[in-house]
Amino acid sequence: MPFTEAALFWGFLVVYGGVMYLLSPRSKNAASFYRGADDKGNPVGQWSLTASIFISWIFAKSVTNAANLGAAYGLVGGLAYATYWLSIPVAGYVIYLIRTQTGATSLQNFLTSRFGRLAALSFAAAILIRLYNEVWSNTAVVGGYFGLPGQWEYYTAAMLFTAFTLAYSLKGGLRSSIFTDVIQAFVFVFFVGAVLFLIIPANDTSVLLTAGEFRLNAGVDLLLVAGLQIFSYPFHDPVLTDRGFVNREKTMLKSFVVAGLLGFVAVFVFSLVGVHAQLNGIEAAGNAPAAVGQSLGLAALFFMSVVMMTSAGSTLDSTFSSLSKSLAVDLPQLVRRSAERMPSMRVGAAVMIIFAILGNLPMFAGTDILKATTISGTMVMGLAPVFLFYGFTRWSPWSFHLSFWTGIVLGILLAVGLIPDSWAIGEGNYATLLGVNAYGFLICSAGFFLPLLLRRLAGRSVAVGQA
């Protein structure tokens, strides 16, 4: 990297970290650190919550994936990946129903009341795996703008970025995360606009906006996968669901709907970066934004890096705050079988530090960031019946476990390549993934309803016997 380019990129990274630390508020009590309230106990405002949901779910790996899919399948690829953002309104509506119908104060609290403590512990394990993946998959994207995997610049940038994000996360927890999310959302939108200002004039607009074909083997299979996973995928991400319990029900629902629609548009629009690469013969090499940025010059590459840093930062600080709440607050309450007062902020800070170190280890081993989304989304397909059909039962632990663990097993079989070819739907790259998600949803749903059906049949048998 030439000296001028290096000074610009490394300089921005240092300035970004310093500014975020100086501007982020310091939490003075546990309620602020773990639940995002201000020092007086007031909940997060609607528009701050909307901005936080919007930007914290636009991961660095997500916009990279959207651009890569745009490069591979045109607008169909971008539409497929953007569909995941419809998860946000779905999650918001389900959480709204859960809060208003059951009075639950968290998803763990809801699962314990309907499906038992073991169900809540199983769910907690799933979300910890998700959060762990969020660390490396975002820091690795940032590192890619400073060097290639294996180079010291790559790892140094990723670790420095982690350290800066950790510093202001330790300062304020969830309150800092939400406050900085608002800033990061504005910066993200501005620089995405700057990127599009460079890309759109460089193409025939009609061609740019019609690239791709709606065929099953041309990206529509992934679009259908996303359409299925939006009913399960959001619930294993506490970065999103934790924000469903920090404000009044109606305020929360409005924030989730608006943030989801904005996120859908933002990700779809950014996929045009990949479409530009496809139309102009630019080799994406697994990172279409970086490839396009390099082809358009230093300014474009810098704009891309800012987009990645802001999106990665918003996700990483949210990941740290969610990890601290999950391990310092939620898990101890489940294990001790009591709703005790929130622990010291030092406990949450220790959790953040540990995962900042451990969470980056997979980056050094080398991984596929798209798989962090599609495979984890498949493994938790069993959550869809649990949250969609909970109204059919008041208490049924077996319904949870038959649905949830069936999804986990199918996801593992997919990951290790043991799903038979006969499960594939179509002949595209995501044919097997689509088959597993489609058939898996039906199987998990059957598992959810089986205990309820057996209980009803048993009740009828007893009634007939008594008659």
VOPAGU-2260 file (C-alpha; in pm, 1 decimal, decimal comma):
REM VOPAGU-2260
SITE   aa  ch    i         X         Y         Z
SITE  MET   A    0       0,0       0,0       0,0
SITE  PRO   A    1     159,6     335,2    -107,2
SITE  PHE   A    2     243,3     584,8     169,0
SITE  THR   A    3     -35,9     832,0      79,1
SITE  GLU   A    4    -297,1     558,8      68,2
SITE  ALA   A    5    -167,7     402,9     389,3
SITE  ALA   A    6    -173,1     737,5     570,7
SITE  LEU   A    7    -533,9     798,6     460,6
SITE  PHE   A    8    -663,7     456,4     562,0
SITE  TRP   A    9    -471,9     412,5     887,1
SITE  GLY   A   10    -535,0     774,7     975,7
SITE  PHE   A   11    -908,8     737,8     935,3
SITE  LEU   A   12    -907,8     419,0    1142,5
SITE  VAL   A   13    -732,5     597,1    1430,8
SITE  VAL   A   14    -950,4     908,7    1404,2
SITE  TYR   A   15   -1266,4     695,7    1384,6
SITE  GLY   A   16   -1173,2     505,6    1699,3
SITE  GLY   A   17   -1082,4     821,3    1888,5
SITE  VAL   A   18   -1397,5    1010,9    1791,2
SITE  MET   A   19   -1626,4     720,5    1880,4
SITE  TYR   A   20   -1463,0     689,2    2221,3
SITE  LEU   A   21   -1483,9    1060,7    2297,8
SITE  LEU   A   22   -1847,7    1095,3    2188,0
SITE  SER   A   23   -1989,2     778,3    2342,5
SITE  PRO   A   24   -2161,1     833,2    2679,6
SITE  ARG   A   25   -2038,9     662,2    2995,7
SITE  SER   A   26   -2288,0     443,0    3178,8
SITE  LYS   A   27   -2313,2     514,5    3551,1
SITE  ASN   A   28   -2533,1     220,9    3646,8
SITE  ALA   A   29   -2615,7    -136,0    3539,8
SITE  ALA   A   30   -2954,6     -43,7    3388,9
SITE  SER   A   31   -2779,9     193,2    3149,5
SITE  PHE   A   32   -2496,9     -50,3    3070,1
SITE  TYR   A   33   -2714,6    -357,2    3008,0
SITE  ARG   A   34   -3047,8    -208,8    2894,8
SITE  GLY   A   35   -2952,9     117,9    2725,1
SITE  ALA   A   36   -3146,1     354,9    2953,6
SITE  ASP   A   37   -3005,0     698,0    3035,0
SITE  ASP   A   38   -2878,7     789,3    3382,5
SITE  LYS   A   39   -3232,8     880,5    3491,2
SITE  GLY   A   40   -3377,2     549,3    3374,6
SITE  ASN   A   41   -3553,9     687,4    3064,4
SITE  PRO   A   42   -3580,1     438,5    2773,8
SITE  VAL   A   43   -3427,7     488,7    2430,9
SITE  GLY   A   44   -3614,2     731,8    2202,7
SITE  GLN   A   45   -3798,2     599,2    1897,8
SITE  TRP   A   46   -3572,3     746,1    1630,9
SITE  SER   A   47   -3254,3     655,9    1815,6
SITE  LEU   A   48   -3385,3     300,7    1842,4
SITE  THR   A   49   -3476,2     299,0    1471,8
SITE  ALA   A   50   -3129,5     418,6    1368,8
SITE  SER   A   51   -2967,8     166,4    1601,9
SITE  ILE   A   52   -3164,4    -128,5    1462,9
SITE  PHE   A   53   -3101,6     -10,5    1106,6
SITE  ILE   A   54   -2724,8      22,8    1128,7
SITE  SER   A   55   -2648,1    -252,7    1379,6
SITE  TRP   A   56   -2804,3    -506,9    1142,0
SITE  ILE   A   57   -2613,4    -378,2     840,2
SITE  PHE   A   58   -2303,9    -584,3     913,0
SITE  ALA   A   59   -1983,1    -530,6     720,9
SITE  LYS   A   60   -2009,2    -890,7     603,5
SITE  SER   A   61   -2367,7    -825,1     494,2
SITE  VAL   A   62   -2298,0    -539,8     256,0
SITE  THR   A   63   -1998,5    -734,7     125,9
SITE  ASN   A   64   -2218,9   -1039,6      68,8
SITE  ALA   A   65   -2484,4    -824,6    -102,6
SITE  ALA   A   66   -2225,6    -682,3    -342,3
SITE  ASN   A   67   -2074,5   -1026,3    -406,9
SITE  LEU   A   68   -2418,5   -1166,2    -488,7
SITE  GLY   A   69   -2486,3    -867,2    -712,2
SITE  ALA   A   70   -2165,2    -950,9    -898,8
SITE  ALA   A   71   -2273,0   -1315,2    -932,2
SITE  TYR   A   72   -2645,5   -1281,6   -1010,3
SITE  GLY   A   73   -2717,9    -917,4   -1083,5
SITE  LEU   A   74   -3012,9    -751,2    -911,8
SITE  VAL   A   75   -3158,6   -1091,2    -824,4
SITE  GLY   A   76   -2862,2   -1157,9    -598,1
SITE  GLY   A   77   -2899,8    -820,8    -427,7
SITE  LEU   A   78   -3273,2    -871,8    -384,8
SITE  ALA   A   79   -3213,8   -1216,7    -237,8
SITE  TYR   A   80   -2978,4   -1088,2      28,1
SITE  ALA   A   81   -3179,3    -774,1     101,2
SITE  THR   A   82   -3479,1    -996,8     176,0
SITE  TYR   A   83   -3311,2   -1097,7     501,6
SITE  TRP   A   84   -3385,6    -745,1     629,4
SITE  LEU   A   85   -3756,3    -822,5     621,6
SITE  SER   A   86   -3665,0   -1034,2     924,6
SITE  ILE   A   87   -3670,1    -714,4    1128,2
SITE  PRO   A   88   -4042,9    -631,0    1087,5
SITE  VAL   A   89   -4122,1   -1001,0    1136,6
SITE  ALA   A   90   -3925,0   -1009,9    1461,3
SITE  GLY   A   91   -4072,3    -679,7    1575,5
SITE  TYR   A   92   -4429,2    -799,8    1525,9
SITE  VAL   A   93   -4368,0   -1133,3    1699,6
SITE  ILE   A   94   -4194,5    -962,8    1994,0
SITE  TYR   A   95   -4484,1    -715,9    2010,7
SITE  LEU   A   96   -4728,6   -1006,9    2040,7
SITE  ILE   A   97   -4510,7   -1182,0    2297,6
SITE  ARG   A   98   -4484,7    -871,0    2513,8
SITE  THR   A   99   -4852,6    -778,9    2494,0
SITE  GLN   A  100   -4991,8   -1133,5    2522,5
SITE  THR   A  101   -4752,5   -1294,0    2772,2
SITE  GLY   A  102   -4590,7   -1001,9    2955,7
SITE  ALA   A  103   -4242,9   -1148,7    2894,3
SITE  THR   A  104   -3948,1    -915,7    2953,9
SITE  SER   A  105   -3703,8   -1105,7    2729,1
SITE  LEU   A  106   -3705,5   -1397,1    2487,7
SITE  GLN   A  107   -3539,5   -1614,8    2753,3
SITE  ASN   A  108   -3815,7   -1523,1    2995,8
SITE  PHE   A  109   -4077,8   -1609,4    2733,1
SITE  LEU   A  110   -3919,8   -1945,6    2647,3
SITE  THR   A  111   -3888,6   -2041,8    3013,3
SITE  SER   A  112   -4256,4   -1969,7    3076,4
SITE  ARG   A  113   -4379,7   -2167,0    2771,7
SITE  PHE   A  114   -4122,4   -2438,4    2709,4
SITE  GLY   A  115   -3913,2   -2474,4    3023,4
SITE  ARG   A  116   -3570,6   -2375,0    3149,0
SITE  LEU   A  117   -3384,0   -2628,8    2936,5
SITE  ALA   A  118   -3538,9   -2474,4    2624,6
SITE  ALA   A  119   -3418,0   -2129,8    2731,3
SITE  LEU   A  120   -3066,8   -2265,7    2799,6
SITE  SER   A  121   -3056,8   -2434,0    2457,3
SITE  PHE   A  122   -3162,3   -2107,7    2298,3
SITE  ALA   A  123   -2893,8   -1920,1    2495,6
SITE  ALA   A  124   -2627,6   -2156,4    2359,3
SITE  ALA   A  125   -2745,0   -2093,9    2002,2
SITE  ILE   A  126   -2728,4   -1716,3    2033,8
SITE  LEU   A  127   -2381,9   -1731,5    2190,2
SITE  ILE   A  128   -2256,7   -1917,1    1882,2
SITE  ARG   A  129   -2417,3   -1651,6    1665,2
SITE  LEU   A  130   -2257,2   -1367,5    1860,7
SITE  TYR   A  131   -1918,9   -1539,1    1853,0
SITE  ASN   A  132   -1935,3   -1554,3    1472,3
SITE  GLU   A  133   -2022,4   -1184,4    1453,9
SITE  VAL   A  134   -1685,8   -1083,5    1599,3
SITE  TRP   A  135   -1448,9   -1237,8    1344,8
SITE  SER   A  136   -1680,1   -1203,0    1044,5
SITE  ASN   A  137   -1687,9    -824,0    1080,7
SITE  THR   A  138   -1329,4    -753,2    1186,3
SITE  ALA   A  139   -1207,2    -968,3     895,2
SITE  VAL   A  140   -1394,4    -748,5     646,2
SITE  VAL   A  141   -1227,6    -434,2     784,5
SITE  GLY   A  142    -886,5    -601,6     773,9
SITE  GLY   A  143    -940,5    -679,0     406,2
SITE  TYR   A  144    -914,4    -308,2     320,2
SITE  PHE   A  145    -564,4    -287,0     464,9
SITE  GLY   A  146    -412,5    -609,1     337,9
SITE  LEU   A  147    -472,5    -969,5     234,6
SITE  PRO   A  148    -523,5   -1261,1     474,6
SITE  GLY   A  149    -180,9   -1367,0     593,7
SITE  GLN   A  150     -33,3   -1015,7     576,4
SITE  TRP   A  151      45,0    -823,6     894,0
SITE  GLU   A  152    -157,0    -522,7     775,8
SITE  TYR   A  153    -470,9    -737,4     754,7
SITE  TYR   A  154    -443,9    -869,1    1108,6
SITE  THR   A  155    -316,7    -543,9    1260,4
SITE  ALA   A  156    -605,9    -340,9    1118,8
SITE  ALA   A  157    -860,7    -599,7    1233,0
SITE  MET   A  158    -720,2    -611,5    1586,3
SITE  LEU   A  159    -682,3    -233,4    1611,1
SITE  PHE   A  160   -1041,4    -192,7    1496,2
SITE  THR   A  161   -1147,4    -445,1    1759,9
SITE  ALA   A  162    -956,7    -256,1    2029,5
SITE  PHE   A  163   -1115,4      80,0    1941,1
SITE  THR   A  164   -1466,2     -68,1    1938,0
SITE  LEU   A  165   -1402,8    -251,7    2263,7
SITE  ALA   A  166   -1281,8      69,6    2429,4
SITE  TYR   A  167   -1602,2     266,4    2380,9
SITE  SER   A  168   -1816,9     -41,9    2440,1
SITE  LEU   A  169   -1655,4     -83,1    2782,7
SITE  LYS   A  170   -1731,0     280,5    2850,8
SITE  GLY   A  171   -2107,6     258,8    2813,4
SITE  GLY   A  172   -2231,6     -88,4    2716,5
SITE  LEU   A  173   -2564,9     -86,5    2534,2
SITE  ARG   A  174   -2610,8     285,6    2593,8
SITE  SER   A  175   -2285,2     361,6    2410,5
SITE  SER   A  176   -2377,9     116,3    2138,1
SITE  ILE   A  177   -2711,7     282,6    2064,5
SITE  PHE   A  178   -2567,7     635,7    2086,2
SITE  THR   A  179   -2280,9     561,9    1845,4
SITE  ASP   A  180   -2518,7     371,5    1616,1
SITE  VAL   A  181   -2695,9     698,3    1538,1
SITE  ILE   A  182   -2368,1     859,4    1431,0
SITE  GLN   A  183   -2262,1     552,4    1235,2
SITE  ALA   A  184   -2598,1     539,0    1056,3
SITE  PHE   A  185   -2556,4     893,1     921,9
SITE  VAL   A  186   -2194,7     830,0     818,4
SITE  PHE   A  187   -2293,7     502,9     649,1
SITE  VAL   A  188   -2577,6     660,5     448,5
SITE  PHE   A  189   -2358,6     953,1     340,1
SITE  PHE   A  190   -2074,0     736,6     212,4
SITE  VAL   A  191   -2303,9     483,9      43,9
SITE  GLY   A  192   -2447,5     782,1    -142,6
SITE  ALA   A  193   -2094,3     887,8    -235,7
SITE  VAL   A  194   -2018,5     538,3    -369,2
SITE  LEU   A  195   -2335,4     534,5    -578,3
SITE  PHE   A  196   -2249,7     880,7    -713,1
SITE  LEU   A  197   -1936,7     724,2    -861,4
SITE  ILE   A  198   -2096,7     400,7    -983,1
SITE  ILE   A  199   -2428,2     500,1   -1141,5
SITE  PRO   A  200   -2287,5     755,1   -1392,0
SITE  ALA   A  201   -2029,7     496,0   -1499,8
SITE  ASN   A  202   -2301,4     264,3   -1634,5
SITE  ASP   A  203   -2603,1     266,1   -1861,1
SITE  THR   A  204   -2872,4     308,7   -1595,2
SITE  SER   A  205   -3127,3      90,1   -1774,2
SITE  VAL   A  206   -2874,0    -193,1   -1799,7
SITE  LEU   A  207   -2761,0    -147,6   -1439,2
SITE  LEU   A  208   -3117,8    -172,6   -1309,5
SITE  THR   A  209   -3219,1    -474,9   -1518,3
SITE  ALA   A  210   -2913,6    -698,9   -1476,6
SITE  GLY   A  211   -2990,0   -1055,8   -1378,5
SITE  GLU   A  212   -3256,3   -1315,8   -1456,2
SITE  PHE   A  213   -3537,6   -1444,2   -1235,9
SITE  ARG   A  214   -3451,8   -1811,7   -1271,4
SITE  LEU   A  215   -3420,9   -2068,8    -995,3
SITE  ASN   A  216   -3057,4   -2138,7   -1083,4
SITE  ALA   A  217   -2972,3   -1768,2   -1119,7
SITE  GLY   A  218   -3020,7   -1653,3    -760,4
SITE  VAL   A  219   -3393,9   -1710,1    -712,1
SITE  ASP   A  220   -3310,0   -2020,4    -505,5
SITE  LEU   A  221   -3128,0   -1798,2    -254,2
SITE  LEU   A  222   -3418,1   -1550,7    -264,0
SITE  LEU   A  223   -3651,5   -1832,6    -160,7
SITE  VAL   A  224   -3409,6   -1942,2     111,7
SITE  ALA   A  225   -3413,2   -1590,7     252,4
SITE  GLY   A  226   -3791,5   -1584,0     232,5
SITE  LEU   A  227   -3803,7   -1896,2     450,3
SITE  GLN   A  228   -3530,9   -1793,9     693,9
SITE  ILE   A  229   -3681,4   -1455,7     782,7
SITE  PHE   A  230   -3920,1   -1643,5    1012,5
SITE  SER   A  231   -3638,8   -1799,1    1217,1
SITE  TYR   A  232   -3314,4   -1612,0    1146,4
SITE  PRO   A  233   -3382,0   -1292,5    1347,7
SITE  PHE   A  234   -3466,6   -1467,6    1673,3
SITE  HIS   A  235   -3118,3   -1607,7    1734,9
SITE  ASP   A  236   -2962,4   -1261,6    1708,7
SITE  PRO   A  237   -2976,9   -1071,7    2040,6
SITE  VAL   A  238   -2822,9    -769,1    1868,8
SITE  LEU   A  239   -3171,8    -732,3    1722,6
SITE  THR   A  240   -3398,9    -893,2    1980,7
SITE  ASP   A  241   -3246,4    -717,5    2283,6
SITE  ARG   A  242   -3366,2    -393,0    2127,0
SITE  GLY   A  243   -3719,0    -530,8    2123,7
SITE  PHE   A  244   -3745,0    -489,2    2500,7
SITE  VAL   A  245   -3590,8    -146,9    2564,5
SITE  ASN   A  246   -3895,5      69,6    2491,6
SITE  ARG   A  247   -4276,8      64,7    2489,5
SITE  GLU   A  248   -4437,2    -199,4    2268,8
SITE  LYS   A  249   -4585,1      26,9    2000,4
SITE  THR   A  250   -4276,2     246,6    1985,9
SITE  MET   A  251   -4061,7     -62,9    1945,6
SITE  LEU   A  252   -4280,5    -203,5    1668,0
SITE  LYS   A  253   -4270,0     120,9    1468,5
SITE  SER   A  254   -3891,1     131,1    1500,9
SITE  PHE   A  255   -3855,4    -229,7    1383,7
SITE  VAL   A  256   -4080,1    -181,7    1079,9
SITE  VAL   A  257   -3911,0     140,2     964,6
SITE  ALA   A  258   -3559,6       8,1    1029,7
SITE  GLY   A  259   -3633,8    -314,5     841,8
SITE  LEU   A  260   -3764,1    -135,6     534,6
SITE  LEU   A  261   -3473,6     108,8     535,6
SITE  GLY   A  262   -3229,7    -178,2     574,8
SITE  PHE   A  263   -3387,0    -365,2     282,8
SITE  VAL   A  264   -3347,3     -60,0      58,7
SITE  ALA   A  265   -2991,7      15,5     175,1
SITE  VAL   A  266   -2863,0    -337,8     121,3
SITE  PHE   A  267   -3037,0    -373,9    -213,8
SITE  VAL   A  268   -2895,4     -41,4    -331,7
SITE  PHE   A  269   -2544,6    -136,8    -219,6
SITE  SER   A  270   -2568,0    -456,6    -422,3
SITE  LEU   A  271   -2539,0    -228,4    -727,8
SITE  VAL   A  272   -2168,1    -218,6    -644,6
SITE  GLY   A  273   -2153,6    -585,7    -737,2
SITE  VAL   A  274   -2373,6    -537,9   -1042,3
SITE  HIS   A  275   -2125,7    -271,6   -1159,4
SITE  ALA   A  276   -1846,9    -526,6   -1118,2
SITE  GLN   A  277   -2039,4    -780,6   -1327,2
SITE  LEU   A  278   -2115,7    -535,3   -1608,0
SITE  ASN   A  279   -1759,5    -406,1   -1626,7
SITE  GLY   A  280   -1578,5    -737,9   -1600,7
SITE  ILE   A  281   -1423,4    -664,2   -1261,4
SITE  GLU   A  282   -1314,1    -980,6   -1081,5
SITE  ALA   A  283   -1482,1    -972,4    -738,5
SITE  ALA   A  284   -1245,6   -1229,6    -581,2
SITE  GLY   A  285   -1475,8   -1268,7    -282,4
SITE  ASN   A  286   -1478,5    -895,4    -203,5
SITE  ALA   A  287   -1665,9    -701,4    -469,9
SITE  PRO   A  288   -1666,4    -366,2    -280,5
SITE  ALA   A  289   -1287,2    -365,5    -249,2
SITE  ALA   A  290   -1240,3    -475,0    -611,1
SITE  VAL   A  291   -1473,4    -204,5    -741,0
SITE  GLY   A  292   -1313,8      55,3    -516,4
SITE  GLN   A  293    -968,8     -27,7    -649,2
SITE  SER   A  294   -1092,7      -6,9   -1007,5
SITE  LEU   A  295   -1244,7     340,3    -953,1
SITE  GLY   A  296    -947,6     489,4    -774,4
SITE  LEU   A  297    -835,2     586,9    -424,9
SITE  ALA   A  298   -1140,6     798,7    -340,0
SITE  ALA   A  299   -1383,6     515,9    -415,8
SITE  LEU   A  300   -1176,2     261,9    -223,8
SITE  PHE   A  301   -1164,2     498,1      74,4
SITE  PHE   A  302   -1542,6     548,0      59,8
SITE  MET   A  303   -1586,3     169,3      58,4
SITE  SER   A  304   -1360,4     132,0     360,9
SITE  VAL   A  305   -1558,4     395,3     554,4
SITE  VAL   A  306   -1882,6     212,6     474,2
SITE  MET   A  307   -1728,4    -110,3     603,1
SITE  MET   A  308   -1582,3      43,1     918,3
SITE  THR   A  309   -1906,4     211,9    1020,0
SITE  SER   A  310   -2119,6     -95,0     950,2
SITE  ALA   A  311   -1871,1    -328,8    1119,3
SITE  GLY   A  312   -1833,6     -95,5    1415,6
SITE  SER   A  313   -2207,5     -68,2    1474,0
SITE  THR   A  314   -2241,8    -445,9    1466,8
SITE  LEU   A  315   -1934,1    -518,8    1676,0
SITE  ASP   A  316   -2024,4    -281,3    1959,6
SITE  SER   A  317   -2377,0    -426,0    1960,1
SITE  THR   A  318   -2227,8    -774,2    1969,4
SITE  PHE   A  319   -2015,2    -686,2    2270,6
SITE  SER   A  320   -2312,8    -537,7    2457,3
SITE  SER   A  321   -2532,1    -838,4    2372,8
SITE  LEU   A  322   -2262,1   -1081,7    2483,5
SITE  SER   A  323   -2224,5    -900,7    2814,4
SITE  LYS   A  324   -2600,5    -908,0    2877,3
SITE  SER   A  325   -2637,4   -1271,6    2770,2
SITE  LEU   A  326   -2355,0   -1402,6    2989,7
SITE  ALA   A  327   -2368,9   -1157,9    3279,7
SITE  VAL   A  328   -2747,7   -1116,8    3314,8
SITE  ASP   A  329   -2960,1   -1369,0    3122,8
SITE  LEU   A  330   -2760,6   -1690,3    3170,9
SITE  PRO   A  331   -2704,5   -1651,3    3547,1
SITE  GLN   A  332   -3075,8   -1585,2    3596,4
SITE  LEU   A  333   -3159,9   -1903,0    3407,8
SITE  VAL   A  334   -2909,9   -2115,8    3599,8
SITE  ARG   A  335   -2998,7   -1975,6    3943,0
SITE  ARG   A  336   -3372,4   -2000,7    3870,5
SITE  SER   A  337   -3433,8   -1650,8    4000,1
SITE  ALA   A  338   -3462,4   -1300,1    3865,5
SITE  GLU   A  339   -3194,3   -1130,8    4072,6
SITE  ARG   A  340   -3075,4    -774,9    4036,4
SITE  MET   A  341   -2840,3    -696,9    3752,9
SITE  PRO   A  342   -2471,4    -763,4    3817,4
SITE  SER   A  343   -2193,5    -509,2    3831,7
SITE  MET   A  344   -2085,4    -350,0    3505,6
SITE  ARG   A  345   -1742,4    -504,7    3564,4
SITE  VAL   A  346   -1883,3    -849,9    3494,1
SITE  GLY   A  347   -2014,2    -738,7    3155,9
SITE  ALA   A  348   -1685,7    -560,9    3081,3
SITE  ALA   A  349   -1490,4    -881,0    3152,3
SITE  VAL   A  350   -1714,9   -1072,7    2910,1
SITE  MET   A  351   -1648,3    -814,9    2638,5
SITE  ILE   A  352   -1271,3    -837,2    2680,5
SITE  ILE   A  353   -1269,3   -1217,7    2671,1
SITE  PHE   A  354   -1477,3   -1236,5    2353,8
SITE  ALA   A  355   -1282,0    -957,6    2184,9
SITE  ILE   A  356    -983,9   -1193,9    2206,7
SITE  LEU   A  357   -1148,4   -1532,5    2148,9
SITE  GLY   A  358   -1388,4   -1402,4    1886,3
SITE  ASN   A  359   -1108,3   -1313,7    1647,3
SITE  LEU   A  360    -938,5   -1654,3    1649,8
SITE  PRO   A  361   -1137,6   -1791,3    1350,3
SITE  MET   A  362   -1015,7   -1494,9    1144,5
SITE  PHE   A  363    -661,2   -1627,3    1171,9
SITE  ALA   A  364    -778,0   -1970,3    1055,4
SITE  GLY   A  365    -959,6   -1832,0     748,5
SITE  THR   A  366   -1335,8   -1865,8     693,1
SITE  ASP   A  367   -1615,7   -1791,1     444,7
SITE  ILE   A  368   -1823,5   -1495,5     568,0
SITE  LEU   A  369   -2129,0   -1590,8     360,7
SITE  LYS   A  370   -2146,3   -1925,8     538,4
SITE  ALA   A  371   -2167,9   -1740,1     869,4
SITE  THR   A  372   -2513,5   -1627,6     752,9
SITE  THR   A  373   -2657,2   -1913,2     548,0
SITE  ILE   A  374   -2542,8   -2204,9     766,8
SITE  SER   A  375   -2634,4   -2045,2    1100,1
SITE  GLY   A  376   -2970,3   -1941,8     951,9
SITE  THR   A  377   -3035,9   -2302,6     854,0
SITE  MET   A  378   -2936,5   -2446,8    1192,1
SITE  VAL   A  379   -3194,1   -2232,4    1372,6
SITE  MET   A  380   -3482,5   -2304,3    1134,0
SITE  GLY   A  381   -3649,5   -2484,2    1424,4
SITE  LEU   A  382   -3709,5   -2151,0    1594,9
SITE  ALA   A  383   -3968,5   -2052,9    1333,7
SITE  PRO   A  384   -4246,1   -2283,2    1462,5
SITE  VAL   A  385   -4159,1   -2194,4    1822,1
SITE  PHE   A  386   -4216,6   -1822,3    1771,7
SITE  LEU   A  387   -4483,5   -1839,2    1500,9
SITE  PHE   A  388   -4705,2   -2103,0    1662,0
SITE  TYR   A  389   -4651,9   -2046,4    2034,6
SITE  GLY   A  390   -5017,3   -1941,9    2066,2
SITE  PHE   A  391   -5124,9   -2303,9    2017,8
SITE  THR   A  392   -4979,7   -2410,0    2352,2
SITE  ARG   A  393   -4949,3   -2288,7    2708,4
SITE  TRP   A  394   -4681,7   -2537,4    2815,8
SITE  SER   A  395   -4501,2   -2787,7    2594,2
SITE  PRO   A  396   -4123,3   -2836,5    2638,2
SITE  TRP   A  397   -4122,8   -3124,1    2387,4
SITE  SER   A  398   -4264,0   -2896,8    2118,4
SITE  PHE   A  399   -3959,9   -2672,2    2150,5
SITE  HIS   A  400   -3702,2   -2949,5    2157,3
SITE  LEU   A  401   -3845,8   -3153,6    1869,5
SITE  SER   A  402   -3854,0   -2842,5    1653,4
SITE  PHE   A  403   -3530,6   -2674,9    1764,2
SITE  TRP   A  404   -3298,4   -2977,6    1769,0
SITE  THR   A  405   -3433,1   -3108,3    1439,6
SITE  GLY   A  406   -3323,4   -2781,2    1281,5
SITE  ILE   A  407   -2981,5   -2802,5    1447,8
SITE  VAL   A  408   -2927,2   -3157,0    1318,4
SITE  LEU   A  409   -3031,9   -3063,1     964,0
SITE  GLY   A  410   -2801,5   -2760,8     971,2
SITE  ILE   A  411   -2507,6   -2974,0    1083,0
SITE  LEU   A  412   -2578,3   -3235,7     816,3
SITE  LEU   A  413   -2582,2   -2958,5     555,7
SITE  ALA   A  414   -2255,4   -2812,8     685,8
SITE  VAL   A  415   -2072,7   -3146,9     665,9
SITE  GLY   A  416   -2222,0   -3239,0     327,0
SITE  LEU   A  417   -2442,1   -3530,0     435,2
SITE  ILE   A  418   -2770,4   -3404,7     288,5
SITE  PRO   A  419   -2870,6   -3635,7      -2,7
SITE  ASP   A  420   -2888,5   -3486,5    -350,9
SITE  SER   A  421   -3256,8   -3578,3    -370,9
SITE  TRP   A  422   -3333,0   -3294,3    -126,8
SITE  ALA   A  423   -3215,8   -3031,2    -376,8
SITE  ILE   A  424   -3478,4   -2802,6    -529,4
SITE  GLY   A  425   -3359,1   -2687,3    -870,7
SITE  GLU   A  426   -3003,4   -2699,0   -1001,7
SITE  GLY   A  427   -2855,4   -2371,0    -878,7
SITE  ASN   A  428   -2573,7   -2316,1    -630,0
SITE  TYR   A  429   -2825,2   -2295,9    -345,6
SITE  ALA   A  430   -3048,6   -2585,5    -455,2
SITE  THR   A  431   -2957,2   -2805,7    -158,1
SITE  LEU   A  432   -2975,9   -2513,5      83,7
SITE  LEU   A  433   -3326,5   -2435,6     -44,2
SITE  GLY   A  434   -3434,2   -2797,7     -13,2
SITE  VAL   A  435   -3308,3   -2828,0     343,0
SITE  ASN   A  436   -3483,9   -2507,7     447,5
SITE  ALA   A  437   -3811,5   -2591,3     272,1
SITE  TYR   A  438   -3839,5   -2952,4     384,3
SITE  GLY   A  439   -3678,8   -2867,6     717,3
SITE  PHE   A  440   -3944,7   -2607,6     796,9
SITE  LEU   A  441   -4215,9   -2868,4     741,1
SITE  ILE   A  442   -4033,8   -3129,1     949,2
SITE  CYS   A  443   -3965,7   -2885,4    1235,0
SITE  SER   A  444   -4329,0   -2772,3    1229,9
SITE  ALA   A  445   -4442,8   -3133,4    1247,2
SITE  GLY   A  446   -4211,1   -3182,6    1544,7
SITE  PHE   A  447   -4359,8   -2878,5    1716,0
SITE  PHE   A  448   -4719,7   -2993,5    1674,6
SITE  LEU   A  449   -4660,2   -3364,3    1743,5
SITE  PRO   A  450   -4666,9   -3337,3    2127,9
SITE  LEU   A  451   -4978,1   -3119,5    2108,8
SITE  LEU   A  452   -5149,7   -3372,6    1883,5
SITE  LEU   A  453   -5052,3   -3666,6    2105,4
SITE  ARG   A  454   -5174,2   -3481,1    2412,1
SITE  ARG   A  455   -5508,2   -3409,5    2247,0
SITE  LEU   A  456   -5546,5   -3769,8    2134,1
SITE  ALA   A  457   -5459,0   -3890,8    2483,8
SITE  GLY   A  458   -5716,5   -3653,8    2631,0
SITE  ARG   A  459   -5984,3   -3786,5    2396,6
SITE  SER   A  460   -5894,7   -4144,1    2487,2
SITE  VAL   A  461   -5932,5   -4065,5    2857,9
SITE  ALA   A  462   -6262,7   -3890,6    2791,8
SITE  VAL   A  463   -6393,3   -4191,9    2595,0
SITE  GLY   A  464   -6278,8   -4429,6    2870,4
SITE  GLN   A  465   -6453,2   -4228,3    3138,8
SITE  ALA   A  466   -6771,6   -4219,6    2930,2
